[in-house]
Amino acid sequence: MTEIKPRWNIAPSFIVDDVVDTANFYRDKLGFRYERFWGEPPCFTMVNRSGITIMLSQFEKTGLMRPNSAADPEGSAWDAYIWVDDADALYAEFKGKGVKITREICDQPYHCRDFDIQDCNGYVLCFGS
């Protein structure tokens, strides 16, 4: 009998000032997809790419978002670290789309090759392989 191994996933949840604009940024610049928005006016969606899901929430009161980088002005705090198959290819894709690269791709002492980008809300995502 084959043992079924549990599969774990995580979906970071980002509070944003405009869920539609943010979802479109993730679609147009970062290659994510979304299927729908919830709420009227829209206040929630989930963007997906290659098995990664990021939840985006908008509240009536704006100005609630606070990326980790706001607490760390030196820029070493990520809001999410995303493991990918080929960081170099993704880096080239994002550069070609004009995504704001906040740290160039490089080899790290923790045996990953990674780079940082900043989304349209100031959230910092690190992509590494």
Summary of the structure (lengths in Angstrom):
residues: 129
radius of gyration: 15.7
end to end distance: 33.9
largest distance: 53.6
contacts: 320
relative contact order: 0.19
helix: 19%
strand: 31%
